[in-house]
Amino acid sequence: MRQLNRIGVNINQIARALNSDLTPPDIRLRLDELHHLLELIAQALRQPADPQEDLAA
């Protein structure tokens, strides 16, 4: 839980920096890519595990 909290704090700091308009464009692009990857990870975590895959392992 502590690590998740730290990740949340880091994301809030990134959001604050992005909203300040002081972020260079190349960093903004990388942060947009990171945001997209985080969304994909969140979607994957929300999907139920496939019981058939568990049987094959």
CHARMM-style PDB file with segment names, atoms N, HN, CA, C and O in Angstrom:
ATOM      1  N   MET     1       0.833  -1.192   0.000  1.00  0.00      PROA
ATOM      2  CA  MET     1       0.000   0.000   0.000  1.00  0.00      PROA
ATOM      3  C   MET     1       0.878   1.257   0.000  1.00  0.00      PROA
ATOM      4  O   MET     1       0.544   2.259  -0.633  1.00  0.00      PROA
ATOM      5  N   ARG     2       1.982   1.189   0.704  1.00  0.00      PROA
ATOM      6  HN  ARG     2       2.253   0.375   1.218  1.00  0.00      PROA
ATOM      7  CA  ARG     2       2.874   2.351   0.771  1.00  0.00      PROA
ATOM      8  C   ARG     2       3.427   2.678  -0.620  1.00  0.00      PROA
ATOM      9  O   ARG     2       3.521   3.845  -0.999  1.00  0.00      PROA
ATOM     10  N   GLN     3       3.790   1.640  -1.374  1.00  0.00      PROA
ATOM     11  HN  GLN     3       3.714   0.692  -1.067  1.00  0.00      PROA
ATOM     12  CA  GLN     3       4.320   1.862  -2.720  1.00  0.00      PROA
ATOM     13  C   GLN     3       3.247   2.448  -3.638  1.00  0.00      PROA
ATOM     14  O   GLN     3       3.535   3.335  -4.441  1.00  0.00      PROA
ATOM     15  N   LEU     4       2.012   1.954  -3.521  1.00  0.00      PROA
ATOM     16  HN  LEU     4       1.778   1.234  -2.868  1.00  0.00      PROA
ATOM     17  CA  LEU     4       0.925   2.518  -4.327  1.00  0.00      PROA
ATOM     18  C   LEU     4       0.704   3.985  -3.986  1.00  0.00      PROA
ATOM     19  O   LEU     4       0.452   4.804  -4.870  1.00  0.00      PROA
ATOM     20  N   ASN     5       0.800   4.312  -2.701  1.00  0.00      PROA
ATOM     21  HN  ASN     5       1.004   3.646  -1.984  1.00  0.00      PROA
ATOM     22  CA  ASN     5       0.647   5.705  -2.289  1.00  0.00      PROA
ATOM     23  C   ASN     5       1.742   6.568  -2.900  1.00  0.00      PROA
ATOM     24  O   ASN     5       1.471   7.672  -3.370  1.00  0.00      PROA
ATOM     25  N   ARG     6       2.976   6.075  -2.897  1.00  0.00      PROA
ATOM     26  HN  ARG     6       3.197   5.177  -2.515  1.00  0.00      PROA
ATOM     27  CA  ARG     6       4.078   6.839  -3.477  1.00  0.00      PROA
ATOM     28  C   ARG     6       3.877   7.045  -4.978  1.00  0.00      PROA
ATOM     29  O   ARG     6       4.172   8.117  -5.507  1.00  0.00      PROA
ATOM     30  N   ILE     7       3.376   6.020  -5.657  1.00  0.00      PROA
ATOM     31  HN  ILE     7       3.136   5.149  -5.227  1.00  0.00      PROA
ATOM     32  CA  ILE     7       3.087   6.162  -7.086  1.00  0.00      PROA
ATOM     33  C   ILE     7       2.044   7.247  -7.294  1.00  0.00      PROA
ATOM     34  O   ILE     7       2.169   8.077  -8.195  1.00  0.00      PROA
ATOM     35  N   GLY     8       1.008   7.235  -6.452  1.00  0.00      PROA
ATOM     36  HN  GLY     8       0.906   6.561  -5.721  1.00  0.00      PROA
ATOM     37  CA  GLY     8      -0.031   8.263  -6.552  1.00  0.00      PROA
ATOM     38  C   GLY     8       0.520   9.652  -6.333  1.00  0.00      PROA
ATOM     39  O   GLY     8       0.139  10.590  -7.033  1.00  0.00      PROA
ATOM     40  N   VAL     9       1.414   9.796  -5.370  1.00  0.00      PROA
ATOM     41  HN  VAL     9       1.724   9.033  -4.801  1.00  0.00      PROA
ATOM     42  CA  VAL     9       2.035  11.098  -5.106  1.00  0.00      PROA
ATOM     43  C   VAL     9       2.843  11.539  -6.322  1.00  0.00      PROA
ATOM     44  O   VAL     9       2.782  12.700  -6.726  1.00  0.00      PROA
ATOM     45  N   ASN    10       3.595  10.612  -6.900  1.00  0.00      PROA
ATOM     46  HN  ASN    10       3.644   9.669  -6.572  1.00  0.00      PROA
ATOM     47  CA  ASN    10       4.392  10.952  -8.086  1.00  0.00      PROA
ATOM     48  C   ASN    10       3.501  11.373  -9.245  1.00  0.00      PROA
ATOM     49  O   ASN    10       3.813  12.330  -9.954  1.00  0.00      PROA
ATOM     50  N   ILE    11       2.399  10.669  -9.440  1.00  0.00      PROA
ATOM     51  HN  ILE    11       2.146   9.892  -8.864  1.00  0.00      PROA
ATOM     52  CA  ILE    11       1.479  11.023 -10.527  1.00  0.00      PROA
ATOM     53  C   ILE    11       0.885  12.400 -10.285  1.00  0.00      PROA
ATOM     54  O   ILE    11       0.724  13.178 -11.226  1.00  0.00      PROA
ATOM     55  N   ASN    12       0.559  12.709  -9.048  1.00  0.00      PROA
ATOM     56  HN  ASN    12       0.690  12.078  -8.284  1.00  0.00      PROA
ATOM     57  CA  ASN    12       0.033  14.045  -8.742  1.00  0.00      PROA
ATOM     58  C   ASN    12       1.072  15.121  -9.032  1.00  0.00      PROA
ATOM     59  O   ASN    12       0.725  16.191  -9.534  1.00  0.00      PROA
ATOM     60  N   GLN    13       2.325  14.861  -8.729  1.00  0.00      PROA
ATOM     61  HN  GLN    13       2.607  13.992  -8.322  1.00  0.00      PROA
ATOM     62  CA  GLN    13       3.381  15.822  -9.025  1.00  0.00      PROA
ATOM     63  C   GLN    13       3.543  16.014 -10.526  1.00  0.00      PROA
ATOM     64  O   GLN    13       3.752  17.133 -10.994  1.00  0.00      PROA
ATOM     65  N   ILE    14       3.446  14.924 -11.280  1.00  0.00      PROA
ATOM     66  HN  ILE    14       3.277  14.015 -10.899  1.00  0.00      PROA
ATOM     67  CA  ILE    14       3.535  15.016 -12.731  1.00  0.00      PROA
ATOM     68  C   ILE    14       2.362  15.833 -13.272  1.00  0.00      PROA
ATOM     69  O   ILE    14       2.545  16.694 -14.132  1.00  0.00      PROA
ATOM     70  N   ALA    15       1.162  15.561 -12.769  1.00  0.00      PROA
ATOM     71  HN  ALA    15       1.013  14.861 -12.071  1.00  0.00      PROA
ATOM     72  CA  ALA    15      -0.022  16.297 -13.222  1.00  0.00      PROA
ATOM     73  C   ALA    15       0.117  17.785 -12.911  1.00  0.00      PROA
ATOM     74  O   ALA    15      -0.227  18.633 -13.735  1.00  0.00      PROA
ATOM     75  N   ARG    16       0.614  18.091 -11.740  1.00  0.00      PROA
ATOM     76  HN  ARG    16       0.894  17.403 -11.071  1.00  0.00      PROA
ATOM     77  CA  ARG    16       0.796  19.501 -11.371  1.00  0.00      PROA
ATOM     78  C   ARG    16       1.787  20.179 -12.323  1.00  0.00      PROA
ATOM     79  O   ARG    16       1.565  21.312 -12.751  1.00  0.00      PROA
ATOM     80  N   ALA    17       2.879  19.483 -12.653  1.00  0.00      PROA
ATOM     81  HN  ALA    17       3.059  18.563 -12.305  1.00  0.00      PROA
ATOM     82  CA  ALA    17       3.867  20.052 -13.564  1.00  0.00      PROA
ATOM     83  C   ALA    17       3.279  20.243 -14.960  1.00  0.00      PROA
ATOM     84  O   ALA    17       3.529  21.260 -15.606  1.00  0.00      PROA
ATOM     85  N   LEU    18       2.497  19.267 -15.426  1.00  0.00      PROA
ATOM     86  HN  LEU    18       2.294  18.440 -14.901  1.00  0.00      PROA
ATOM     87  CA  LEU    18       1.877  19.390 -16.755  1.00  0.00      PROA
ATOM     88  C   LEU    18       0.905  20.557 -16.805  1.00  0.00      PROA
ATOM     89  O   LEU    18       0.835  21.269 -17.808  1.00  0.00      PROA
ATOM     90  N   ASN    19       0.164  20.753 -15.741  1.00  0.00      PROA
ATOM     91  HN  ASN    19       0.221  20.175 -14.927  1.00  0.00      PROA
ATOM     92  CA  ASN    19      -0.827  21.828 -15.715  1.00  0.00      PROA
ATOM     93  C   ASN    19      -0.189  23.201 -15.570  1.00  0.00      PROA
ATOM     94  O   ASN    19      -0.859  24.215 -15.770  1.00  0.00      PROA
ATOM     95  N   SER    20       1.102  23.253 -15.224  1.00  0.00      PROA
ATOM     96  HN  SER    20       1.646  22.430 -15.062  1.00  0.00      PROA
ATOM     97  CA  SER    20       1.764  24.546 -15.064  1.00  0.00      PROA
ATOM     98  C   SER    20       2.230  25.123 -16.400  1.00  0.00      PROA
ATOM     99  O   SER    20       2.641  26.282 -16.458  1.00  0.00      PROA
ATOM    100  N   ASP    21       2.172  24.328 -17.479  1.00  0.00      PROA
ATOM    101  HN  ASP    21       1.838  23.386 -17.432  1.00  0.00      PROA
ATOM    102  CA  ASP    21       2.618  24.740 -18.813  1.00  0.00      PROA
ATOM    103  C   ASP    21       4.109  25.063 -18.865  1.00  0.00      PROA
ATOM    104  O   ASP    21       4.563  25.721 -19.801  1.00  0.00      PROA
ATOM    105  N   LEU    22       4.872  24.611 -17.879  1.00  0.00      PROA
ATOM    106  HN  LEU    22       4.503  24.077 -17.119  1.00  0.00      PROA
ATOM    107  CA  LEU    22       6.315  24.806 -17.886  1.00  0.00      PROA
ATOM    108  C   LEU    22       7.046  23.547 -18.354  1.00  0.00      PROA
ATOM    109  O   LEU    22       8.275  23.519 -18.406  1.00  0.00      PROA
ATOM    110  N   THR    23       6.288  22.516 -18.689  1.00  0.00      PROA
ATOM    111  HN  THR    23       5.289  22.539 -18.646  1.00  0.00      PROA
ATOM    112  CA  THR    23       6.876  21.245 -19.100  1.00  0.00      PROA
ATOM    113  C   THR    23       7.302  21.331 -20.559  1.00  0.00      PROA
ATOM    114  O   THR    23       6.499  21.698 -21.417  1.00  0.00      PROA
ATOM    115  N   PRO    24       8.573  20.993 -20.854  1.00  0.00      PROA
ATOM    116  CA  PRO    24       9.023  21.001 -22.256  1.00  0.00      PROA
ATOM    117  C   PRO    24       8.215  20.008 -23.093  1.00  0.00      PROA
ATOM    118  O   PRO    24       7.756  18.989 -22.578  1.00  0.00      PROA
ATOM    119  N   PRO    25       8.043  20.307 -24.391  1.00  0.00      PROA
ATOM    120  CA  PRO    25       7.210  19.456 -25.254  1.00  0.00      PROA
ATOM    121  C   PRO    25       7.666  17.999 -25.312  1.00  0.00      PROA
ATOM    122  O   PRO    25       6.826  17.101 -25.363  1.00  0.00      PROA
ATOM    123  N   ASP    26       8.983  17.741 -25.304  1.00  0.00      PROA
ATOM    124  HN  ASP    26       9.666  18.471 -25.263  1.00  0.00      PROA
ATOM    125  CA  ASP    26       9.442  16.355 -25.396  1.00  0.00      PROA
ATOM    126  C   ASP    26       9.074  15.573 -24.144  1.00  0.00      PROA
ATOM    127  O   ASP    26       8.740  14.391 -24.225  1.00  0.00      PROA
ATOM    128  N   ILE    27       9.131  16.215 -23.002  1.00  0.00      PROA
ATOM    129  HN  ILE    27       9.402  17.176 -22.936  1.00  0.00      PROA
ATOM    130  CA  ILE    27       8.741  15.547 -21.761  1.00  0.00      PROA
ATOM    131  C   ILE    27       7.236  15.336 -21.746  1.00  0.00      PROA
ATOM    132  O   ILE    27       6.755  14.292 -21.305  1.00  0.00      PROA
ATOM    133  N   ARG    28       6.497  16.320 -22.223  1.00  0.00      PROA
ATOM    134  HN  ARG    28       6.888  17.168 -22.581  1.00  0.00      PROA
ATOM    135  CA  ARG    28       5.032  16.196 -22.293  1.00  0.00      PROA
ATOM    136  C   ARG    28       4.647  15.003 -23.158  1.00  0.00      PROA
ATOM    137  O   ARG    28       3.723  14.267 -22.812  1.00  0.00      PROA
ATOM    138  N   LEU    29       5.342  14.797 -24.282  1.00  0.00      PROA
ATOM    139  HN  LEU    29       6.092  15.395 -24.563  1.00  0.00      PROA
ATOM    140  CA  LEU    29       5.064  13.664 -25.160  1.00  0.00      PROA
ATOM    141  C   LEU    29       5.316  12.351 -24.421  1.00  0.00      PROA
ATOM    142  O   LEU    29       4.497  11.435 -24.491  1.00  0.00      PROA
ATOM    143  N   ARG    30       6.430  12.253 -23.722  1.00  0.00      PROA
ATOM    144  HN  ARG    30       7.096  12.997 -23.665  1.00  0.00      PROA
ATOM    145  CA  ARG    30       6.750  11.027 -22.972  1.00  0.00      PROA
ATOM    146  C   ARG    30       5.729  10.777 -21.869  1.00  0.00      PROA
ATOM    147  O   ARG    30       5.354   9.631 -21.618  1.00  0.00      PROA
ATOM    148  N   LEU    31       5.284  11.823 -21.222  1.00  0.00      PROA
ATOM    149  HN  LEU    31       5.588  12.754 -21.426  1.00  0.00      PROA
ATOM    150  CA  LEU    31       4.286  11.666 -20.161  1.00  0.00      PROA
ATOM    151  C   LEU    31       2.948  11.225 -20.740  1.00  0.00      PROA
ATOM    152  O   LEU    31       2.228  10.446 -20.116  1.00  0.00      PROA
ATOM    153  N   ASP    32       2.610  11.719 -21.931  1.00  0.00      PROA
ATOM    154  HN  ASP    32       3.195  12.352 -22.438  1.00  0.00      PROA
ATOM    155  CA  ASP    32       1.388  11.259 -22.595  1.00  0.00      PROA
ATOM    156  C   ASP    32       1.479   9.772 -22.918  1.00  0.00      PROA
ATOM    157  O   ASP    32       0.509   9.032 -22.753  1.00  0.00      PROA
ATOM    158  N   GLU    33       2.661   9.338 -23.383  1.00  0.00      PROA
ATOM    159  HN  GLU    33       3.449   9.940 -23.517  1.00  0.00      PROA
ATOM    160  CA  GLU    33       2.868   7.915 -23.669  1.00  0.00      PROA
ATOM    161  C   GLU    33       2.761   7.089 -22.389  1.00  0.00      PROA
ATOM    162  O   GLU    33       2.160   6.014 -22.385  1.00  0.00      PROA
ATOM    163  N   LEU    34       3.344   7.594 -21.307  1.00  0.00      PROA
ATOM    164  HN  LEU    34       3.832   8.466 -21.310  1.00  0.00      PROA
ATOM    165  CA  LEU    34       3.268   6.903 -20.025  1.00  0.00      PROA
ATOM    166  C   LEU    34       1.828   6.793 -19.554  1.00  0.00      PROA
ATOM    167  O   LEU    34       1.417   5.749 -19.046  1.00  0.00      PROA
ATOM    168  N   HSD    35       1.063   7.856 -19.718  1.00  0.00      PROA
ATOM    169  HN  HSD    35       1.397   8.704 -20.130  1.00  0.00      PROA
ATOM    170  CA  HSD    35      -0.343   7.838 -19.323  1.00  0.00      PROA
ATOM    171  C   HSD    35      -1.103   6.766 -20.093  1.00  0.00      PROA
ATOM    172  O   HSD    35      -1.925   6.047 -19.526  1.00  0.00      PROA
ATOM    173  N   HSD    36      -0.821   6.665 -21.386  1.00  0.00      PROA
ATOM    174  HN  HSD    36      -0.153   7.249 -21.847  1.00  0.00      PROA
ATOM    175  CA  HSD    36      -1.475   5.646 -22.214  1.00  0.00      PROA
ATOM    176  C   HSD    36      -1.114   4.243 -21.712  1.00  0.00      PROA
ATOM    177  O   HSD    36      -1.984   3.378 -21.606  1.00  0.00      PROA
ATOM    178  N   LEU    37       0.154   4.021 -21.409  1.00  0.00      PROA
ATOM    179  HN  LEU    37       0.860   4.723 -21.496  1.00  0.00      PROA
ATOM    180  CA  LEU    37       0.573   2.716 -20.899  1.00  0.00      PROA
ATOM    181  C   LEU    37      -0.083   2.399 -19.560  1.00  0.00      PROA
ATOM    182  O   LEU    37      -0.471   1.257 -19.315  1.00  0.00      PROA
ATOM    183  N   LEU    38      -0.208   3.388 -18.704  1.00  0.00      PROA
ATOM    184  HN  LEU    38       0.107   4.316 -18.904  1.00  0.00      PROA
ATOM    185  CA  LEU    38      -0.871   3.176 -17.412  1.00  0.00      PROA
ATOM    186  C   LEU    38      -2.336   2.805 -17.607  1.00  0.00      PROA
ATOM    187  O   LEU    38      -2.872   1.979 -16.868  1.00  0.00      PROA
ATOM    188  N   GLU    39      -2.984   3.410 -18.596  1.00  0.00      PROA
ATOM    189  HN  GLU    39      -2.549   4.081 -19.196  1.00  0.00      PROA
ATOM    190  CA  GLU    39      -4.371   3.051 -18.884  1.00  0.00      PROA
ATOM    191  C   GLU    39      -4.472   1.601 -19.355  1.00  0.00      PROA
ATOM    192  O   GLU    39      -5.389   0.882 -18.958  1.00  0.00      PROA
ATOM    193  N   LEU    40      -3.534   1.167 -20.201  1.00  0.00      PROA
ATOM    194  HN  LEU    40      -2.789   1.750 -20.524  1.00  0.00      PROA
ATOM    195  CA  LEU    40      -3.529  -0.218 -20.665  1.00  0.00      PROA
ATOM    196  C   LEU    40      -3.309  -1.192 -19.509  1.00  0.00      PROA
ATOM    197  O   LEU    40      -3.952  -2.239 -19.440  1.00  0.00      PROA
ATOM    198  N   ILE    41      -2.411  -0.844 -18.619  1.00  0.00      PROA
ATOM    199  HN  ILE    41      -1.889   0.007 -18.675  1.00  0.00      PROA
ATOM    200  CA  ILE    41      -2.152  -1.699 -17.448  1.00  0.00      PROA
ATOM    201  C   ILE    41      -3.398  -1.784 -16.581  1.00  0.00      PROA
ATOM    202  O   ILE    41      -3.763  -2.866 -16.122  1.00  0.00      PROA
ATOM    203  N   ALA    42      -4.049  -0.657 -16.357  1.00  0.00      PROA
ATOM    204  HN  ALA    42      -3.752   0.222 -16.730  1.00  0.00      PROA
ATOM    205  CA  ALA    42      -5.259  -0.649 -15.538  1.00  0.00      PROA
ATOM    206  C   ALA    42      -6.354  -1.501 -16.171  1.00  0.00      PROA
ATOM    207  O   ALA    42      -7.064  -2.221 -15.469  1.00  0.00      PROA
ATOM    208  N   GLN    43      -6.494  -1.424 -17.492  1.00  0.00      PROA
ATOM    209  HN  GLN    43      -5.918  -0.839 -18.062  1.00  0.00      PROA
ATOM    210  CA  GLN    43      -7.492  -2.251 -18.170  1.00  0.00      PROA
ATOM    211  C   GLN    43      -7.169  -3.726 -18.003  1.00  0.00      PROA
ATOM    212  O   GLN    43      -8.061  -4.536 -17.749  1.00  0.00      PROA
ATOM    213  N   ALA    44      -5.902  -4.074 -18.143  1.00  0.00      PROA
ATOM    214  HN  ALA    44      -5.178  -3.416 -18.349  1.00  0.00      PROA
ATOM    215  CA  ALA    44      -5.500  -5.477 -18.005  1.00  0.00      PROA
ATOM    216  C   ALA    44      -5.755  -5.980 -16.587  1.00  0.00      PROA
ATOM    217  O   ALA    44      -6.142  -7.133 -16.397  1.00  0.00      PROA
ATOM    218  N   LEU    45      -5.544  -5.136 -15.611  1.00  0.00      PROA
ATOM    219  HN  LEU    45      -5.230  -4.199 -15.765  1.00  0.00      PROA
ATOM    220  CA  LEU    45      -5.755  -5.540 -14.220  1.00  0.00      PROA
ATOM    221  C   LEU    45      -7.237  -5.694 -13.891  1.00  0.00      PROA
ATOM    222  O   LEU    45      -7.598  -6.457 -12.995  1.00  0.00      PROA
ATOM    223  N   ARG    46      -8.089  -4.977 -14.608  1.00  0.00      PROA
ATOM    224  HN  ARG    46      -7.795  -4.358 -15.336  1.00  0.00      PROA
ATOM    225  CA  ARG    46      -9.530  -5.077 -14.355  1.00  0.00      PROA
ATOM    226  C   ARG    46     -10.145  -6.315 -14.992  1.00  0.00      PROA
ATOM    227  O   ARG    46     -11.236  -6.732 -14.604  1.00  0.00      PROA
ATOM    228  N   GLN    47      -9.455  -6.911 -15.970  1.00  0.00      PROA
ATOM    229  HN  GLN    47      -8.568  -6.573 -16.285  1.00  0.00      PROA
ATOM    230  CA  GLN    47     -10.008  -8.078 -16.646  1.00  0.00      PROA
ATOM    231  C   GLN    47      -9.882  -9.306 -15.754  1.00  0.00      PROA
ATOM    232  O   GLN    47      -8.847  -9.513 -15.120  1.00  0.00      PROA
ATOM    233  N   PRO    48     -10.932 -10.118 -15.704  1.00  0.00      PROA
ATOM    234  CA  PRO    48     -10.854 -11.343 -14.894  1.00  0.00      PROA
ATOM    235  C   PRO    48      -9.837 -12.314 -15.494  1.00  0.00      PROA
ATOM    236  O   PRO    48      -9.621 -12.344 -16.706  1.00  0.00      PROA
ATOM    237  N   ALA    49      -9.231 -13.092 -14.631  1.00  0.00      PROA
ATOM    238  HN  ALA    49      -9.406 -13.068 -13.647  1.00  0.00      PROA
ATOM    239  CA  ALA    49      -8.275 -14.095 -15.090  1.00  0.00      PROA
ATOM    240  C   ALA    49      -9.010 -15.170 -15.871  1.00  0.00      PROA
ATOM    241  O   ALA    49     -10.157 -15.492 -15.564  1.00  0.00      PROA
ATOM    242  N   ASP    50      -8.359 -15.719 -16.871  1.00  0.00      PROA
ATOM    243  HN  ASP    50      -7.427 -15.458 -17.121  1.00  0.00      PROA
ATOM    244  CA  ASP    50      -8.944 -16.784 -17.686  1.00  0.00      PROA
ATOM    245  C   ASP    50      -8.684 -18.122 -16.998  1.00  0.00      PROA
ATOM    246  O   ASP    50      -7.535 -18.554 -16.909  1.00  0.00      PROA
ATOM    247  N   PRO    51      -9.735 -18.784 -16.511  1.00  0.00      PROA
ATOM    248  CA  PRO    51      -9.540 -20.059 -15.801  1.00  0.00      PROA
ATOM    249  C   PRO    51      -8.887 -21.113 -16.690  1.00  0.00      PROA
ATOM    250  O   PRO    51      -8.177 -21.977 -16.177  1.00  0.00      PROA
ATOM    251  N   GLN    52      -9.104 -21.071 -18.012  1.00  0.00      PROA
ATOM    252  HN  GLN    52      -9.681 -20.369 -18.429  1.00  0.00      PROA
ATOM    253  CA  GLN    52      -8.497 -22.035 -18.914  1.00  0.00      PROA
ATOM    254  C   GLN    52      -6.962 -21.898 -18.925  1.00  0.00      PROA
ATOM    255  O   GLN    52      -6.251 -22.899 -19.003  1.00  0.00      PROA
ATOM    256  N   GLU    53      -6.458 -20.654 -18.846  1.00  0.00      PROA
ATOM    257  HN  GLU    53      -7.036 -19.841 -18.782  1.00  0.00      PROA
ATOM    258  CA  GLU    53      -5.031 -20.444 -18.806  1.00  0.00      PROA
ATOM    259  C   GLU    53      -4.432 -21.002 -17.527  1.00  0.00      PROA
ATOM    260  O   GLU    53      -3.326 -21.543 -17.542  1.00  0.00      PROA
ATOM    261  N   ASP    54      -5.158 -20.875 -16.414  1.00  0.00      PROA
ATOM    262  HN  ASP    54      -6.056 -20.436 -16.401  1.00  0.00      PROA
ATOM    263  CA  ASP    54      -4.671 -21.395 -15.137  1.00  0.00      PROA
ATOM    264  C   ASP    54      -4.530 -22.907 -15.202  1.00  0.00      PROA
ATOM    265  O   ASP    54      -3.595 -23.461 -14.623  1.00  0.00      PROA
ATOM    266  N   LEU    55      -5.432 -23.582 -15.891  1.00  0.00      PROA
ATOM    267  HN  LEU    55      -6.191 -23.132 -16.361  1.00  0.00      PROA
ATOM    268  CA  LEU    55      -5.366 -25.043 -16.006  1.00  0.00      PROA
ATOM    269  C   LEU    55      -4.197 -25.495 -16.861  1.00  0.00      PROA
ATOM    270  O   LEU    55      -3.627 -26.560 -16.623  1.00  0.00      PROA
ATOM    271  N   ALA    56      -3.828 -24.680 -17.872  1.00  0.00      PROA
ATOM    272  HN  ALA    56      -4.291 -23.815 -18.065  1.00  0.00      PROA
ATOM    273  CA  ALA    56      -2.748 -25.059 -18.773  1.00  0.00      PROA
ATOM    274  C   ALA    56      -1.381 -24.883 -18.114  1.00  0.00      PROA
ATOM    275  O   ALA    56      -0.408 -25.503 -18.546  1.00  0.00      PROA
ATOM    276  N   ALA    57      -1.292 -24.066 -17.097  1.00  0.00      PROA
ATOM    277  HN  ALA    57      -2.082 -23.563 -16.746  1.00  0.00      PROA
ATOM    278  CA  ALA    57       0.007 -23.782 -16.466  1.00  0.00      PROA
ATOM    279  C   ALA    57       0.508 -24.871 -15.585  1.00  0.00      PROA
ATOM    280  OT1 ALA    57       1.585 -24.747 -15.003  1.00  0.00      PROA
TER     281      ALA     57
END
